[in-house]
Amino acid sequence: MSDATPELRSTLTCPHCGHRATETMPTNACQYFYDCRGCGAVLKPKPGDCCVYCSYGDVPCTPIQESGGKACCG
């Protein structure tokens, strides 16, 4: 585990309409679904990613940050 404090805010970008929203990530779980406020699309993680923050955010989820990118939620 890293000594660095994880970043808890990430800006999600919708792949359908390009809408961007900065959200606070959960600290104890991955977020599998996110409703885009621009077009209403339900975002799901891309194959191989553990959550919507890892797929569409500018900051990966806190479990990935804390493990140095070596482990994901599961």
PDB file of N, CA, C, O and CB in Angstrom:
ATOM      1  N   MET A   1       0.840  -1.176   0.000  1.00  0.00           N
ATOM      2  CA  MET A   1       0.000   0.000   0.000  1.00  0.00           C
ATOM      3  C   MET A   1       0.885   1.239   0.000  1.00  0.00           C
ATOM      4  O   MET A   1       1.931   1.258   0.649  1.00  0.00           O
ATOM      5  CB  MET A   1      -0.956  -0.002   1.213  1.00  0.00           C
ATOM      6  N   SER A   2       0.478   2.249  -0.710  1.00  0.00           N
ATOM      7  CA  SER A   2       1.246   3.481  -0.844  1.00  0.00           C
ATOM      8  C   SER A   2       0.972   4.408   0.333  1.00  0.00           C
ATOM      9  O   SER A   2      -0.101   4.368   0.935  1.00  0.00           O
ATOM     10  CB  SER A   2       0.913   4.185  -2.167  1.00  0.00           C
ATOM     11  N   ASP A   3       1.972   5.255   0.656  1.00  0.00           N
ATOM     12  CA  ASP A   3       1.802   6.249   1.705  1.00  0.00           C
ATOM     13  C   ASP A   3       1.101   7.498   1.191  1.00  0.00           C
ATOM     14  O   ASP A   3       0.664   8.330   1.986  1.00  0.00           O
ATOM     15  CB  ASP A   3       3.146   6.617   2.298  1.00  0.00           C
ATOM     16  N   ALA A   4       0.988   7.643  -0.111  1.00  0.00           N
ATOM     17  CA  ALA A   4       0.358   8.815  -0.709  1.00  0.00           C
ATOM     18  C   ALA A   4      -1.153   8.775  -0.481  1.00  0.00           C
ATOM     19  O   ALA A   4      -1.774   7.713  -0.503  1.00  0.00           O
ATOM     20  CB  ALA A   4       0.675   8.892  -2.218  1.00  0.00           C
ATOM     21  N   THR A   5      -1.718   9.945  -0.264  1.00  0.00           N
ATOM     22  CA  THR A   5      -3.163  10.061  -0.103  1.00  0.00           C
ATOM     23  C   THR A   5      -3.807  10.004  -1.479  1.00  0.00           C
ATOM     24  O   THR A   5      -3.422  10.762  -2.369  1.00  0.00           O
ATOM     25  CB  THR A   5      -3.548  11.375   0.642  1.00  0.00           C
ATOM     26  N   PRO A   6      -4.786   9.115  -1.670  1.00  0.00           N
ATOM     27  CA  PRO A   6      -5.410   9.025  -2.993  1.00  0.00           C
ATOM     28  C   PRO A   6      -6.236  10.262  -3.328  1.00  0.00           C
ATOM     29  O   PRO A   6      -6.824  10.896  -2.451  1.00  0.00           O
ATOM     30  CB  PRO A   6      -6.289   7.789  -3.071  1.00  0.00           C
ATOM     31  N   GLU A   7      -6.265  10.583  -4.600  1.00  0.00           N
ATOM     32  CA  GLU A   7      -7.111  11.663  -5.116  1.00  0.00           C
ATOM     33  C   GLU A   7      -8.532  11.121  -5.163  1.00  0.00           C
ATOM     34  O   GLU A   7      -8.762  10.046  -5.718  1.00  0.00           O
ATOM     35  CB  GLU A   7      -6.630  12.166  -6.547  1.00  0.00           C
ATOM     36  N   LEU A   8      -9.485  11.842  -4.592  1.00  0.00           N
ATOM     37  CA  LEU A   8     -10.862  11.353  -4.514  1.00  0.00           C
ATOM     38  C   LEU A   8     -11.788  11.961  -5.556  1.00  0.00           C
ATOM     39  O   LEU A   8     -12.944  11.550  -5.658  1.00  0.00           O
ATOM     40  CB  LEU A   8     -11.412  11.626  -3.154  1.00  0.00           C
ATOM     41  N   ARG A   9     -11.314  12.921  -6.325  1.00  0.00           N
ATOM     42  CA  ARG A   9     -12.145  13.543  -7.356  1.00  0.00           C
ATOM     43  C   ARG A   9     -11.613  13.148  -8.728  1.00  0.00           C
ATOM     44  O   ARG A   9     -10.405  13.132  -8.960  1.00  0.00           O
ATOM     45  CB  ARG A   9     -12.168  15.093  -7.198  1.00  0.00           C
ATOM     46  N   SER A  10     -12.528  12.832  -9.625  1.00  0.00           N
ATOM     47  CA  SER A  10     -12.165  12.464 -10.984  1.00  0.00           C
ATOM     48  C   SER A  10     -13.192  13.062 -11.932  1.00  0.00           C
ATOM     49  O   SER A  10     -14.383  13.111 -11.622  1.00  0.00           O
ATOM     50  CB  SER A  10     -12.081  10.918 -11.150  1.00  0.00           C
ATOM     51  N   THR A  11     -12.729  13.512 -13.078  1.00  0.00           N
ATOM     52  CA  THR A  11     -13.642  14.048 -14.092  1.00  0.00           C
ATOM     53  C   THR A  11     -13.928  12.955 -15.106  1.00  0.00           C
ATOM     54  O   THR A  11     -13.034  12.483 -15.809  1.00  0.00           O
ATOM     55  CB  THR A  11     -13.043  15.314 -14.790  1.00  0.00           C
ATOM     56  N   LEU A  12     -15.190  12.564 -15.166  1.00  0.00           N
ATOM     57  CA  LEU A  12     -15.645  11.550 -16.116  1.00  0.00           C
ATOM     58  C   LEU A  12     -16.035  12.231 -17.419  1.00  0.00           C
ATOM     59  O   LEU A  12     -16.661  13.291 -17.411  1.00  0.00           O
ATOM     60  CB  LEU A  12     -16.840  10.735 -15.541  1.00  0.00           C
ATOM     61  N   THR A  13     -15.663  11.618 -18.537  1.00  0.00           N
ATOM     62  CA  THR A  13     -16.034  12.124 -19.855  1.00  0.00           C
ATOM     63  C   THR A  13     -16.858  11.059 -20.566  1.00  0.00           C
ATOM     64  O   THR A  13     -16.390   9.939 -20.770  1.00  0.00           O
ATOM     65  CB  THR A  13     -14.772  12.507 -20.692  1.00  0.00           C
ATOM     66  N   CYS A  14     -18.074  11.407 -20.938  1.00  0.00           N
ATOM     67  CA  CYS A  14     -18.956  10.464 -21.617  1.00  0.00           C
ATOM     68  C   CYS A  14     -18.442  10.187 -23.028  1.00  0.00           C
ATOM     69  O   CYS A  14     -18.191  11.124 -23.786  1.00  0.00           O
ATOM     70  CB  CYS A  14     -20.402  11.006 -21.665  1.00  0.00           C
ATOM     71  N   PRO A  15     -18.282   8.910 -23.392  1.00  0.00           N
ATOM     72  CA  PRO A  15     -17.803   8.588 -24.739  1.00  0.00           C
ATOM     73  C   PRO A  15     -18.872   8.803 -25.817  1.00  0.00           C
ATOM     74  O   PRO A  15     -18.565   8.798 -27.009  1.00  0.00           O
ATOM     75  CB  PRO A  15     -17.324   7.149 -24.780  1.00  0.00           C
ATOM     76  N   HIS A  16     -20.117   8.991 -25.394  1.00  0.00           N
ATOM     77  CA  HIS A  16     -21.217   9.159 -26.352  1.00  0.00           C
ATOM     78  C   HIS A  16     -21.429  10.621 -26.742  1.00  0.00           C
ATOM     79  O   HIS A  16     -21.594  10.942 -27.919  1.00  0.00           O
ATOM     80  CB  HIS A  16     -22.504   8.596 -25.768  1.00  0.00           C
ATOM     81  N   CYS A  17     -21.424  11.512 -25.731  1.00  0.00           N
ATOM     82  CA  CYS A  17     -21.733  12.915 -26.020  1.00  0.00           C
ATOM     83  C   CYS A  17     -20.625  13.888 -25.630  1.00  0.00           C
ATOM     84  O   CYS A  17     -20.691  15.070 -25.968  1.00  0.00           O
ATOM     85  CB  CYS A  17     -22.992  13.302 -25.314  1.00  0.00           C
ATOM     86  N   GLY A  18     -19.606  13.400 -24.921  1.00  0.00           N
ATOM     87  CA  GLY A  18     -18.496  14.259 -24.535  1.00  0.00           C
ATOM     88  C   GLY A  18     -18.738  15.078 -23.277  1.00  0.00           C
ATOM     89  O   GLY A  18     -17.870  15.849 -22.869  1.00  0.00           O
ATOM     90  N   HIS A  19     -19.911  14.923 -22.651  1.00  0.00           N
ATOM     91  CA  HIS A  19     -20.197  15.658 -21.408  1.00  0.00           C
ATOM     92  C   HIS A  19     -19.173  15.292 -20.351  1.00  0.00           C
ATOM     93  O   HIS A  19     -18.799  14.128 -20.210  1.00  0.00           O
ATOM     94  CB  HIS A  19     -21.630  15.356 -20.897  1.00  0.00           C
ATOM     95  N   ARG A  20     -18.719  16.303 -19.601  1.00  0.00           N
ATOM     96  CA  ARG A  20     -17.728  16.079 -18.542  1.00  0.00           C
ATOM     97  C   ARG A  20     -18.350  16.465 -17.204  1.00  0.00           C
ATOM     98  O   ARG A  20     -19.038  17.480 -17.093  1.00  0.00           O
ATOM     99  CB  ARG A  20     -16.417  16.900 -18.807  1.00  0.00           C
ATOM    100  N   ALA A  21     -18.096  15.640 -16.193  1.00  0.00           N
ATOM    101  CA  ALA A  21     -18.591  15.924 -14.844  1.00  0.00           C
ATOM    102  C   ALA A  21     -17.548  15.461 -13.836  1.00  0.00           C
ATOM    103  O   ALA A  21     -17.034  14.346 -13.928  1.00  0.00           O
ATOM    104  CB  ALA A  21     -19.966  15.226 -14.584  1.00  0.00           C
ATOM    105  N   THR A  22     -17.241  16.326 -12.875  1.00  0.00           N
ATOM    106  CA  THR A  22     -16.294  15.970 -11.825  1.00  0.00           C
ATOM    107  C   THR A  22     -17.082  15.397 -10.658  1.00  0.00           C
ATOM    108  O   THR A  22     -18.005  16.025 -10.139  1.00  0.00           O
ATOM    109  CB  THR A  22     -15.438  17.203 -11.380  1.00  0.00           C
ATOM    110  N   GLU A  23     -16.699  14.199 -10.259  1.00  0.00           N
ATOM    111  CA  GLU A  23     -17.418  13.464  -9.216  1.00  0.00           C
ATOM    112  C   GLU A  23     -16.453  13.029  -8.119  1.00  0.00           C
ATOM    113  O   GLU A  23     -15.246  12.935  -8.340  1.00  0.00           O
ATOM    114  CB  GLU A  23     -18.141  12.235  -9.812  1.00  0.00           C
ATOM    115  N   THR A  24     -16.998  12.766  -6.936  1.00  0.00           N
ATOM    116  CA  THR A  24     -16.223  12.208  -5.841  1.00  0.00           C
ATOM    117  C   THR A  24     -16.363  10.690  -5.894  1.00  0.00           C
ATOM    118  O   THR A  24     -17.472  10.155  -5.909  1.00  0.00           O
ATOM    119  CB  THR A  24     -16.695  12.777  -4.458  1.00  0.00           C
ATOM    120  N   MET A  25     -15.226  10.008  -5.923  1.00  0.00           N
ATOM    121  CA  MET A  25     -15.229   8.542  -6.015  1.00  0.00           C
ATOM    122  C   MET A  25     -15.490   7.911  -4.647  1.00  0.00           C
ATOM    123  O   MET A  25     -15.106   8.469  -3.619  1.00  0.00           O
ATOM    124  CB  MET A  25     -13.889   8.034  -6.586  1.00  0.00           C
ATOM    125  N   PRO A  26     -16.139   6.753  -4.638  1.00  0.00           N
ATOM    126  CA  PRO A  26     -16.255   6.020  -3.377  1.00  0.00           C
ATOM    127  C   PRO A  26     -14.865   5.542  -2.951  1.00  0.00           C
ATOM    128  O   PRO A  26     -14.013   5.272  -3.797  1.00  0.00           O
ATOM    129  CB  PRO A  26     -17.242   4.812  -3.517  1.00  0.00           C
ATOM    130  N   THR A  27     -14.643   5.439  -1.659  1.00  0.00           N
ATOM    131  CA  THR A  27     -13.332   5.027  -1.169  1.00  0.00           C
ATOM    132  C   THR A  27     -13.266   3.541  -0.832  1.00  0.00           C
ATOM    133  O   THR A  27     -12.179   2.999  -0.633  1.00  0.00           O
ATOM    134  CB  THR A  27     -12.965   5.835   0.045  1.00  0.00           C
ATOM    135  N   ASN A  28     -14.415   2.883  -0.766  1.00  0.00           N
ATOM    136  CA  ASN A  28     -14.430   1.490  -0.325  1.00  0.00           C
ATOM    137  C   ASN A  28     -14.984   0.515  -1.359  1.00  0.00           C
ATOM    138  O   ASN A  28     -15.210  -0.655  -1.051  1.00  0.00           O
ATOM    139  CB  ASN A  28     -15.227   1.377   0.925  1.00  0.00           C
ATOM    140  N   ALA A  29     -15.204   0.989  -2.579  1.00  0.00           N
ATOM    141  CA  ALA A  29     -15.781   0.121  -3.606  1.00  0.00           C
ATOM    142  C   ALA A  29     -15.577   0.742  -4.982  1.00  0.00           C
ATOM    143  O   ALA A  29     -15.295   1.933  -5.112  1.00  0.00           O
ATOM    144  CB  ALA A  29     -17.287  -0.124  -3.340  1.00  0.00           C
ATOM    145  N   CYS A  30     -15.725  -0.087  -5.996  1.00  0.00           N
ATOM    146  CA  CYS A  30     -15.708   0.409  -7.366  1.00  0.00           C
ATOM    147  C   CYS A  30     -17.121   0.820  -7.764  1.00  0.00           C
ATOM    148  O   CYS A  30     -18.102   0.304  -7.230  1.00  0.00           O
ATOM    149  CB  CYS A  30     -15.148  -0.663  -8.341  1.00  0.00           C
ATOM    150  N   GLN A  31     -17.212   1.743  -8.697  1.00  0.00           N
ATOM    151  CA  GLN A  31     -18.512   2.160  -9.210  1.00  0.00           C
ATOM    152  C   GLN A  31     -18.658   1.577 -10.605  1.00  0.00           C
ATOM    153  O   GLN A  31     -17.926   1.951 -11.522  1.00  0.00           O
ATOM    154  CB  GLN A  31     -18.659   3.726  -9.224  1.00  0.00           C
ATOM    155  N   TYR A  32     -19.595   0.669 -10.762  1.00  0.00           N
ATOM    156  CA  TYR A  32     -19.762  -0.063 -12.024  1.00  0.00           C
ATOM    157  C   TYR A  32     -20.642   0.658 -13.034  1.00  0.00           C
ATOM    158  O   TYR A  32     -20.516   0.420 -14.235  1.00  0.00           O
ATOM    159  CB  TYR A  32     -20.341  -1.417 -11.749  1.00  0.00           C
ATOM    160  N   PHE A  33     -21.535   1.540 -12.571  1.00  0.00           N
ATOM    161  CA  PHE A  33     -22.439   2.246 -13.466  1.00  0.00           C
ATOM    162  C   PHE A  33     -22.415   3.733 -13.154  1.00  0.00           C
ATOM    163  O   PHE A  33     -22.230   4.143 -12.008  1.00  0.00           O
ATOM    164  CB  PHE A  33     -23.869   1.692 -13.351  1.00  0.00           C
ATOM    165  N   TYR A  34     -22.608   4.535 -14.202  1.00  0.00           N
ATOM    166  CA  TYR A  34     -22.694   5.981 -14.033  1.00  0.00           C
ATOM    167  C   TYR A  34     -23.666   6.509 -15.084  1.00  0.00           C
ATOM    168  O   TYR A  34     -23.537   6.191 -16.267  1.00  0.00           O
ATOM    169  CB  TYR A  34     -21.280   6.665 -14.161  1.00  0.00           C
ATOM    170  N   ASP A  35     -24.637   7.312 -14.656  1.00  0.00           N
ATOM    171  CA  ASP A  35     -25.605   7.917 -15.569  1.00  0.00           C
ATOM    172  C   ASP A  35     -25.077   9.264 -16.037  1.00  0.00           C
ATOM    173  O   ASP A  35     -24.905  10.183 -15.236  1.00  0.00           O
ATOM    174  CB  ASP A  35     -26.992   8.076 -14.889  1.00  0.00           C
ATOM    175  N   CYS A  36     -24.821   9.380 -17.338  1.00  0.00           N
ATOM    176  CA  CYS A  36     -24.342  10.636 -17.903  1.00  0.00           C
ATOM    177  C   CYS A  36     -25.431  11.696 -17.776  1.00  0.00           C
ATOM    178  O   CYS A  36     -26.585  11.470 -18.142  1.00  0.00           O
ATOM    179  CB  CYS A  36     -23.923  10.453 -19.386  1.00  0.00           C
ATOM    180  N   ARG A  37     -25.043  12.852 -17.251  1.00  0.00           N
ATOM    181  CA  ARG A  37     -26.008  13.947 -17.103  1.00  0.00           C
ATOM    182  C   ARG A  37     -26.196  14.721 -18.401  1.00  0.00           C
ATOM    183  O   ARG A  37     -27.068  15.584 -18.490  1.00  0.00           O
ATOM    184  CB  ARG A  37     -25.560  14.897 -16.002  1.00  0.00           C
ATOM    185  N   GLY A  38     -25.382  14.416 -19.405  1.00  0.00           N
ATOM    186  CA  GLY A  38     -25.513  15.085 -20.699  1.00  0.00           C
ATOM    187  C   GLY A  38     -26.527  14.406 -21.599  1.00  0.00           C
ATOM    188  O   GLY A  38     -27.450  15.048 -22.102  1.00  0.00           O
ATOM    189  N   CYS A  39     -26.354  13.093 -21.804  1.00  0.00           N
ATOM    190  CA  CYS A  39     -27.220  12.377 -22.742  1.00  0.00           C
ATOM    191  C   CYS A  39     -28.036  11.262 -22.089  1.00  0.00           C
ATOM    192  O   CYS A  39     -28.903  10.677 -22.739  1.00  0.00           O
ATOM    193  CB  CYS A  39     -26.389  11.796 -23.850  1.00  0.00           C
ATOM    194  N   GLY A  40     -27.775  10.959 -20.814  1.00  0.00           N
ATOM    195  CA  GLY A  40     -28.537   9.930 -20.120  1.00  0.00           C
ATOM    196  C   GLY A  40     -28.008   8.516 -20.309  1.00  0.00           C
ATOM    197  O   GLY A  40     -28.582   7.567 -19.775  1.00  0.00           O
ATOM    198  N   ALA A  41     -26.926   8.362 -21.059  1.00  0.00           N
ATOM    199  CA  ALA A  41     -26.363   7.021 -21.267  1.00  0.00           C
ATOM    200  C   ALA A  41     -25.871   6.452 -19.937  1.00  0.00           C
ATOM    201  O   ALA A  41     -25.365   7.180 -19.082  1.00  0.00           O
ATOM    202  CB  ALA A  41     -25.201   7.062 -22.302  1.00  0.00           C
ATOM    203  N   VAL A  42     -26.029   5.148 -19.784  1.00  0.00           N
ATOM    204  CA  VAL A  42     -25.503   4.466 -18.610  1.00  0.00           C
ATOM    205  C   VAL A  42     -24.118   3.940 -18.979  1.00  0.00           C
ATOM    206  O   VAL A  42     -23.982   3.041 -19.809  1.00  0.00           O
ATOM    207  CB  VAL A  42     -26.459   3.302 -18.134  1.00  0.00           C
ATOM    208  N   LEU A  43     -23.089   4.516 -18.348  1.00  0.00           N
ATOM    209  CA  LEU A  43     -21.717   4.099 -18.623  1.00  0.00           C
ATOM    210  C   LEU A  43     -21.372   2.895 -17.775  1.00  0.00           C
ATOM    211  O   LEU A  43     -21.720   2.825 -16.597  1.00  0.00           O
ATOM    212  CB  LEU A  43     -20.724   5.248 -18.359  1.00  0.00           C
ATOM    213  N   LYS A  44     -20.683   1.949 -18.391  1.00  0.00           N
ATOM    214  CA  LYS A  44     -20.195   0.740 -17.727  1.00  0.00           C
ATOM    215  C   LYS A  44     -18.701   0.650 -18.008  1.00  0.00           C
ATOM    216  O   LYS A  44     -18.230   1.194 -19.007  1.00  0.00           O
ATOM    217  CB  LYS A  44     -20.958  -0.555 -18.225  1.00  0.00           C
ATOM    218  N   PRO A  45     -17.942  -0.030 -17.139  1.00  0.00           N
ATOM    219  CA  PRO A  45     -16.503  -0.135 -17.381  1.00  0.00           C
ATOM    220  C   PRO A  45     -16.192  -0.814 -18.717  1.00  0.00           C
ATOM    221  O   PRO A  45     -16.924  -1.693 -19.173  1.00  0.00           O
ATOM    222  CB  PRO A  45     -15.839  -0.903 -16.245  1.00  0.00           C
ATOM    223  N   LYS A  46     -15.091  -0.384 -19.326  1.00  0.00           N
ATOM    224  CA  LYS A  46     -14.599  -1.046 -20.532  1.00  0.00           C
ATOM    225  C   LYS A  46     -14.038  -2.411 -20.136  1.00  0.00           C
ATOM    226  O   LYS A  46     -13.648  -2.600 -18.984  1.00  0.00           O
ATOM    227  CB  LYS A  46     -13.510  -0.176 -21.257  1.00  0.00           C
ATOM    228  N   PRO A  47     -13.990  -3.357 -21.060  1.00  0.00           N
ATOM    229  CA  PRO A  47     -13.399  -4.667 -20.743  1.00  0.00           C
ATOM    230  C   PRO A  47     -11.992  -4.511 -20.173  1.00  0.00           C
ATOM    231  O   PRO A  47     -11.160  -3.797 -20.732  1.00  0.00           O
ATOM    232  CB  PRO A  47     -13.361  -5.559 -22.000  1.00  0.00           C
ATOM    233  N   GLY A  48     -11.739  -5.184 -19.059  1.00  0.00           N
ATOM    234  CA  GLY A  48     -10.435  -5.120 -18.412  1.00  0.00           C
ATOM    235  C   GLY A  48     -10.322  -4.056 -17.336  1.00  0.00           C
ATOM    236  O   GLY A  48      -9.372  -4.071 -16.553  1.00  0.00           O
ATOM    237  N   ASP A  49     -11.277  -3.127 -17.281  1.00  0.00           N
ATOM    238  CA  ASP A  49     -11.283  -2.097 -16.237  1.00  0.00           C
ATOM    239  C   ASP A  49     -12.245  -2.502 -15.128  1.00  0.00           C
ATOM    240  O   ASP A  49     -13.217  -3.221 -15.360  1.00  0.00           O
ATOM    241  CB  ASP A  49     -11.678  -0.711 -16.822  1.00  0.00           C
ATOM    242  N   CYS A  50     -11.955  -2.023 -13.909  1.00  0.00           N
ATOM    243  CA  CYS A  50     -12.768  -2.425 -12.764  1.00  0.00           C
ATOM    244  C   CYS A  50     -13.948  -1.497 -12.527  1.00  0.00           C
ATOM    245  O   CYS A  50     -14.910  -1.894 -11.869  1.00  0.00           O
ATOM    246  CB  CYS A  50     -11.917  -2.480 -11.525  1.00  0.00           C
ATOM    247  N   CYS A  51     -13.905  -0.261 -13.049  1.00  0.00           N
ATOM    248  CA  CYS A  51     -14.989   0.672 -12.756  1.00  0.00           C
ATOM    249  C   CYS A  51     -15.028   1.788 -13.806  1.00  0.00           C
ATOM    250  O   CYS A  51     -14.150   1.885 -14.662  1.00  0.00           O
ATOM    251  CB  CYS A  51     -14.823   1.267 -11.338  1.00  0.00           C
ATOM    252  N   VAL A  52     -16.064   2.627 -13.719  1.00  0.00           N
ATOM    253  CA  VAL A  52     -16.218   3.720 -14.683  1.00  0.00           C
ATOM    254  C   VAL A  52     -15.124   4.770 -14.545  1.00  0.00           C
ATOM    255  O   VAL A  52     -14.785   5.434 -15.524  1.00  0.00           O
ATOM    256  CB  VAL A  52     -17.576   4.375 -14.515  1.00  0.00           C
ATOM    257  N   TYR A  53     -14.561   4.936 -13.336  1.00  0.00           N
ATOM    258  CA  TYR A  53     -13.484   5.918 -13.162  1.00  0.00           C
ATOM    259  C   TYR A  53     -12.221   5.481 -13.892  1.00  0.00           C
ATOM    260  O   TYR A  53     -11.517   6.313 -14.464  1.00  0.00           O
ATOM    261  CB  TYR A  53     -13.183   6.127 -11.671  1.00  0.00           C
ATOM    262  N   CYS A  54     -11.931   4.198 -13.877  1.00  0.00           N
ATOM    263  CA  CYS A  54     -10.756   3.698 -14.596  1.00  0.00           C
ATOM    264  C   CYS A  54     -10.964   3.771 -16.112  1.00  0.00           C
ATOM    265  O   CYS A  54     -10.001   3.936 -16.859  1.00  0.00           O
ATOM    266  CB  CYS A  54     -10.448   2.248 -14.173  1.00  0.00           C
ATOM    267  N   SER A  55     -12.201   3.650 -16.565  1.00  0.00           N
ATOM    268  CA  SER A  55     -12.491   3.691 -18.003  1.00  0.00           C
ATOM    269  C   SER A  55     -12.665   5.105 -18.549  1.00  0.00           C
ATOM    270  O   SER A  55     -12.180   5.404 -19.640  1.00  0.00           O
ATOM    271  CB  SER A  55     -13.736   2.896 -18.291  1.00  0.00           C
ATOM    272  N   TYR A  56     -13.343   5.978 -17.813  1.00  0.00           N
ATOM    273  CA  TYR A  56     -13.735   7.277 -18.366  1.00  0.00           C
ATOM    274  C   TYR A  56     -13.263   8.472 -17.550  1.00  0.00           C
ATOM    275  O   TYR A  56     -13.513   9.615 -17.934  1.00  0.00           O
ATOM    276  CB  TYR A  56     -15.216   7.335 -18.490  1.00  0.00           C
ATOM    277  N   GLY A  57     -12.583   8.230 -16.428  1.00  0.00           N
ATOM    278  CA  GLY A  57     -12.139   9.323 -15.574  1.00  0.00           C
ATOM    279  C   GLY A  57     -10.705   9.743 -15.845  1.00  0.00           C
ATOM    280  O   GLY A  57      -9.929   9.000 -16.446  1.00  0.00           O
ATOM    281  N   ASP A  58     -10.366  10.939 -15.396  1.00  0.00           N
ATOM    282  CA  ASP A  58      -8.988  11.415 -15.538  1.00  0.00           C
ATOM    283  C   ASP A  58      -8.124  10.981 -14.356  1.00  0.00           C
ATOM    284  O   ASP A  58      -6.910  11.188 -14.367  1.00  0.00           O
ATOM    285  CB  ASP A  58      -8.965  12.941 -15.668  1.00  0.00           C
ATOM    286  N   VAL A  59      -8.741  10.379 -13.334  1.00  0.00           N
ATOM    287  CA  VAL A  59      -8.040   9.816 -12.184  1.00  0.00           C
ATOM    288  C   VAL A  59      -8.617   8.422 -11.954  1.00  0.00           C
ATOM    289  O   VAL A  59      -9.838   8.277 -11.885  1.00  0.00           O
ATOM    290  CB  VAL A  59      -8.188  10.730 -10.897  1.00  0.00           C
ATOM    291  N   PRO A  60      -7.777   7.389 -11.833  1.00  0.00           N
ATOM    292  CA  PRO A  60      -8.302   6.041 -11.593  1.00  0.00           C
ATOM    293  C   PRO A  60      -8.898   5.912 -10.193  1.00  0.00           C
ATOM    294  O   PRO A  60      -8.661   6.767  -9.339  1.00  0.00           O
ATOM    295  CB  PRO A  60      -7.195   5.000 -11.785  1.00  0.00           C
ATOM    296  N   CYS A  61      -9.651   4.877  -9.956  1.00  0.00           N
ATOM    297  CA  CYS A  61     -10.318   4.662  -8.669  1.00  0.00           C
ATOM    298  C   CYS A  61      -9.308   4.526  -7.530  1.00  0.00           C
ATOM    299  O   CYS A  61      -8.133   4.235  -7.755  1.00  0.00           O
ATOM    300  CB  CYS A  61     -11.203   3.412  -8.733  1.00  0.00           C
ATOM    301  N   THR A  62      -9.785   4.741  -6.314  1.00  0.00           N
ATOM    302  CA  THR A  62      -8.894   4.741  -5.155  1.00  0.00           C
ATOM    303  C   THR A  62      -8.198   3.400  -4.918  1.00  0.00           C
ATOM    304  O   THR A  62      -7.023   3.415  -4.550  1.00  0.00           O
ATOM    305  CB  THR A  62      -9.670   5.117  -3.929  1.00  0.00           C
ATOM    306  N   PRO A  63      -8.847   2.230  -5.105  1.00  0.00           N
ATOM    307  CA  PRO A  63      -8.103   0.975  -4.920  1.00  0.00           C
ATOM    308  C   PRO A  63      -6.923   0.841  -5.894  1.00  0.00           C
ATOM    309  O   PRO A  63      -5.874   0.320  -5.516  1.00  0.00           O
ATOM    310  CB  PRO A  63      -9.045  -0.215  -5.091  1.00  0.00           C
ATOM    311  N   ILE A  64      -7.079   1.295  -7.120  1.00  0.00           N
ATOM    312  CA  ILE A  64      -5.984   1.263  -8.095  1.00  0.00           C
ATOM    313  C   ILE A  64      -4.881   2.225  -7.665  1.00  0.00           C
ATOM    314  O   ILE A  64      -3.701   1.883  -7.729  1.00  0.00           O
ATOM    315  CB  ILE A  64      -6.496   1.625  -9.516  1.00  0.00           C
ATOM    316  N   GLN A  65      -5.258   3.422  -7.229  1.00  0.00           N
ATOM    317  CA  GLN A  65      -4.259   4.393  -6.767  1.00  0.00           C
ATOM    318  C   GLN A  65      -3.469   3.842  -5.582  1.00  0.00           C
ATOM    319  O   GLN A  65      -2.244   3.951  -5.536  1.00  0.00           O
ATOM    320  CB  GLN A  65      -4.938   5.719  -6.378  1.00  0.00           C
ATOM    321  N   GLU A  66      -4.184   3.249  -4.624  1.00  0.00           N
ATOM    322  CA  GLU A  66      -3.538   2.755  -3.404  1.00  0.00           C
ATOM    323  C   GLU A  66      -2.625   1.573  -3.641  1.00  0.00           C
ATOM    324  O   GLU A  66      -1.686   1.345  -2.879  1.00  0.00           O
ATOM    325  CB  GLU A  66      -4.573   2.376  -2.399  1.00  0.00           C
ATOM    326  N   SER A  67      -2.896   0.814  -4.700  1.00  0.00           N
ATOM    327  CA  SER A  67      -2.059  -0.364  -4.985  1.00  0.00           C
ATOM    328  C   SER A  67      -0.965  -0.046  -5.997  1.00  0.00           C
ATOM    329  O   SER A  67      -0.211  -0.935  -6.393  1.00  0.00           O
ATOM    330  CB  SER A  67      -2.923  -1.515  -5.506  1.00  0.00           C
ATOM    331  N   GLY A  68      -0.873   1.190  -6.410  1.00  0.00           N
ATOM    332  CA  GLY A  68       0.117   1.555  -7.417  1.00  0.00           C
ATOM    333  C   GLY A  68      -0.228   1.016  -8.785  1.00  0.00           C
ATOM    334  O   GLY A  68       0.657   0.810  -9.615  1.00  0.00           O
ATOM    335  N   GLY A  69      -1.520   0.783  -9.033  1.00  0.00           N
ATOM    336  CA  GLY A  69      -1.981   0.282 -10.320  1.00  0.00           C
ATOM    337  C   GLY A  69      -1.884  -1.215 -10.472  1.00  0.00           C
ATOM    338  O   GLY A  69      -2.108  -1.736 -11.565  1.00  0.00           O
ATOM    339  N   LYS A  70      -1.554  -1.932  -9.396  1.00  0.00           N
ATOM    340  CA  LYS A  70      -1.336  -3.364  -9.476  1.00  0.00           C
ATOM    341  C   LYS A  70      -2.552  -4.208  -9.169  1.00  0.00           C
ATOM    342  O   LYS A  70      -2.600  -5.375  -9.557  1.00  0.00           O
ATOM    343  CB  LYS A  70      -0.259  -3.739  -8.567  1.00  0.00           C
ATOM    344  N   ALA A  71      -3.527  -3.658  -8.490  1.00  0.00           N
ATOM    345  CA  ALA A  71      -4.709  -4.433  -8.121  1.00  0.00           C
ATOM    346  C   ALA A  71      -5.954  -3.620  -8.367  1.00  0.00           C
ATOM    347  O   ALA A  71      -5.931  -2.390  -8.323  1.00  0.00           O
ATOM    348  CB  ALA A  71      -4.644  -4.875  -6.657  1.00  0.00           C
ATOM    349  N   CYS A  72      -7.022  -4.307  -8.620  1.00  0.00           N
ATOM    350  CA  CYS A  72      -8.289  -3.597  -8.793  1.00  0.00           C
ATOM    351  C   CYS A  72      -9.301  -4.132  -7.793  1.00  0.00           C
ATOM    352  O   CYS A  72      -9.043  -5.081  -7.051  1.00  0.00           O
ATOM    353  CB  CYS A  72      -8.823  -3.746 -10.247  1.00  0.00           C
ATOM    354  N   CYS A  73     -10.434  -3.501  -7.802  1.00  0.00           N
ATOM    355  CA  CYS A  73     -11.534  -3.934  -6.941  1.00  0.00           C
ATOM    356  C   CYS A  73     -11.980  -5.306  -7.463  1.00  0.00           C
ATOM    357  O   CYS A  73     -11.799  -5.618  -8.640  1.00  0.00           O
ATOM    358  CB  CYS A  73     -12.738  -2.881  -6.937  1.00  0.00           C
ATOM    359  N   GLY A  74     -12.526  -6.068  -6.631  1.00  0.00           N
ATOM    360  CA  GLY A  74     -12.933  -7.349  -7.159  1.00  0.00           C
ATOM    361  C   GLY A  74     -13.823  -8.078  -6.317  1.00  0.00           C
ATOM    362  O   GLY A  74     -14.236  -9.184  -6.666  1.00  0.00           O
TER     363      GLY A  74
END
